[in-house]
């Protein structure tokens, strides 16, 4: 296998399966905040900027 055919093979693989993998990652990351149980994590993250080191003392 020469360098040109290796490059072409990897380019075709990246064009097809790479695009499918990136699309899957995109969909998963878009749906991640809407999973069951995410509300508590999102609320805690949203309110974390209002807390400081001396809260509760």
Secondary structure, DSSP 8 states (H G I E B T S, - for coil): --HHHHHHHHHHHIIIIIHHHHHHHHHHHHHGGGSTTHHHHHHHHHHGGG--TTTT-
